[in-house]
Amino acid sequence: MIHHFPLFAAATTLSRNDFHNFSVPFSRKIKEKIATASEVYFLEDARHLDSLSNNSSRISKLKGILNQTTRTHAPSAYDDCLFFPFSLHDEQIITALVTGIDRLLVKKVGHDWLQEIGESLQQEFLIVKQTGIDLQTGLLNGAHLNAVFDAIPEGEHAGLVLVEIYPKVRTAMEAMQHARRSAAVLKSFIGEHIPLYHLGQSVFAFSCRNCDEDSAAHFGPLLVSFLKREQFKTVHAGYSQGKIGHDKQNETRKILDESWLALQTACTRGPFSFCTYRSLQNSQRHSLYTSDRSILAKLRPCWRNMDHFSLVQLHPAQATENIYDHITPDLSGTKKFKGHGNDIYLLLPIADPRKVMSIVTEILRSIRHELKNKKTVAAGISFFPFSDFKKSDLVLNCRKALLHGALLGEGMTTVFDALSLNVSGDIFYGEGDIPRAVKDYRRGLSIQPHDVNLLNSLGVSYAMMNKHRLANDCFLKALTVKNDNFMSWYNLGLGRELQGNISGAVESFEHACKCHIDNEQDTANVRAELPLQLGKLYCQTKRYQETLDILLPWHNKKNSDLGTGRALRYLGESFHGVGRDQEAMIWLQRAIRFDEFDADALSLLGEVYLENNEGDQIALKLCEKSIELNPTPPLFHLRLARAQVKCGYLDAARDTLRHCLRNKGTKGAAGFQMGIICWRQGQKIRARHWFSKTITYEKTGSNWHKQANSYITEFQTT
């Protein structure tokens, strides 16, 4: 097997993103060299100067000098400014504009001094970059993450997402390959403008500024679901955020510690889960996480001998005024209790929904009248008996009804029902607490067994727990209720794909494409992903023209989206499959630029180069690299052997083919290559033996069958 040292070499070039990721230390290096410098700006083009000053004549002059600096690649000076150009790996230029320089110094500086300073800075920038790069993945490392958090200004909100994509591997090399693939997939999800870190042991991180917890609650499940679709076996994510105050060092460390605790909590919740630190803080979370003990202690003696009753929780929108004294229910036997904050509980000795709603409406009207409409009060109502709920469940059911009502508007009166359980299940799911989400979805289905939303939600939760059979059962039940439900077909397709039922997955995705979509906003992300999912499966089943028909328009429409890079390899493979090899080369080359660790693209590009005489040695290097990244697929070894035969490395090719001869899919083609090797080494009897095996294993009319036949015919004529 071919092996090279697996770590990246030290950085020798700078990229555009480096001047974003390392802007603070780069600026510090410049200020150390030029003591009087006040501000440093890294400029890609002259347009960035417009925001630096209101003096149009000065900006015009600076633009002219900047353009000259970019064109000549030489430092310049003007007024109180110095310009230093820095070369990038793609032959572009980033220019550092240094302002606040002493004007006398600017007049006296010589070109040689400026050139020497610029060259020195370029080398020092490379050293700074090297200290902040993880050599295993090429991503930013933990040292850089600490430096970024230390530099966050006071008053800003900072957040940190930690993602663990732990591998099931046997060797260190496999672990490195896994980490590199994980890095490529994560970059395709978050985009190139968000810095991505590798902290070691397949734990990744990315930080965000001025973000909020609610956005994270939506983002977390999306990220984990995306990584699951990419066939990772275990994914956990944790998030925390906070405002940076006076005690910056302790507050930034606190965010790091909290996100780590959230990640560890997610690890206990199943193979695919997400956790926000806020969800672990009971006292600061919504009422789903509040203890029932104190209010239950007050209620139990009162309802012990009651067979039918209702419980009402009144929740003021603002917790500044006490409404307890303003509640005077007329119904005899009603009890009222103080709950958490200024919430009030009413225990009514009736369970008739109409009567209870009438009483609650009158109480709320009375409160608004007493307070002169200064306060809005919401009400959550639960009944006993109801379904299979126990009396002790009613307190939490009231809270779930309030959360349900909050989605409908302020000050709503809501009765606990199946939809309330869907809402609470979604909250648990958003927090990454999948087992509790499943519990609520199942209880909701006990009330409404044919609710499509609940069935879909439960199915998705089962899928996140790797219970794919149960998940698919949920989606199929939803489709018996509503056969044109887009999300049910889409989720069923994902489930079937993960189970290895590719034909069933294709059928499901094709049905999803034909479905009418009721709420386009809720399904926008899924609809955007559907063409890619279906196109990948078309490619895997060798339906290459259909792959092109669906993926090309999708890629062109979303061309500016970094995530479209995931389609490049499949487009290249499909162009090759329909015989358009020149286009296949272009797409495969783009796939490798997008993900340099894409072993499939490297191997296939090597084969395409070989077949089109684009350079046998280049093809050999590509095939060797694919084996280094993924030594498992026999097809990769077959392609490498073909390249070795073409380059004349016959003994090496013979050794490589051992990986292919026992595999049903490659043994026919591998036998043909063995025949070629024996033929070239003058072993014609052995060659004929291998060609005969190829004819036996390969389908009549296939390329290998025809070539083997032609060699045997040549044997007979000679």
Helices and strands as residue ranges (DSSP letters): H 18-21, H 23-33, E 39-43, G 46-51, H 56-72, E 76-78, E 81-87, E 93-99, H 103-108, H 111-131, H 142-150, E 157-164, H 172-190, E 197-200, E 203-209, H 213-229, E 235-243, H 248-267, E 272-276, G 277-280, G 282-284, G 287-289, H 293-303, E 309-316, G 324-326, E 335-338, E 344-348, H 353-370, E 377-384, G 391-393, H 394-408, E 413-415, H 418-431, H 434-447, H 452-464, H 468-481, H 486-498, H 502-514, H 524-540, H 544-557, G 562-567, H 568-577, H 581-594, H 599-611, H 616-629, H 634-647, H 650-657, H 667-680, H 684-697, H 703-717
